[in-house]
Amino acid sequence: MLKLYFFLLGTILASFAGLAAVRLGNGQRPWSPGRSYCDHCRRQLAPWQLIPVCGYLIQGGRCHYCHARLSIFYPLSELLTGGAALALCQSLSLDSAGILLVLTTLVFLASTDHFYQFIYPVALAGLFPLGLLFTPPGPKVSWPAALLFSLLLSFTVLHSLGWGDLEFLTVLLLTLGWYPTALVLLAACLLALVVNFASGRPRHGPAPFIPELALATGVLLVFMPPI
Ligand SMILES: [Zn+2]
């Protein structure tokens, strides 16, 4: 029963994080207007349309009123966050609250980058509990961290990586160390290749990379032992 509670809480928090990201990017407040509306026809959505994951599935991935295609990003992030919360949260504790904060932050960062190609650096603060919650795997030496940071900084200066991506990866370096950060980077690059291949469109110019980084981080956390 507790697992189901954490799954539902994860989906609700992801839904709120996605909504807050889109509203802030539009210059609105996260809590105003009170009820969400369709981005295409501007009709106010009924409560059943707002149920995480289910609202999307019941509508068949299209707006109930204007039949415009809805973004798969929302139900996917809600489902993945619910699954991660279910796997990681063990009890009603401060640790579980910290894990939910980290997961919600990952969705918020991924959403702003996915929809607007930027992140709010202040939101990265939500990732700092990582260092208190998990035991990072890998060798306990620090010099590869400096090497990895130098490489990432070079890529950023050469415009192969965004500044937001560098900030995200630097927070991972500070909280989890170089080994998990290198794993996240590798997995995110593979994911980006798969997404590119599946979409059938070659990418030109800057493309959002935080969604891949956030997903790879979330997957890694599921396999990382708690402190
Ligand atoms: Zn509509």
Residues whose N, C-alpha, C, O or C-beta is under 5 A from the ligand:
A	BS01	ZN	C38 H40 C41 C63 Y65 C66
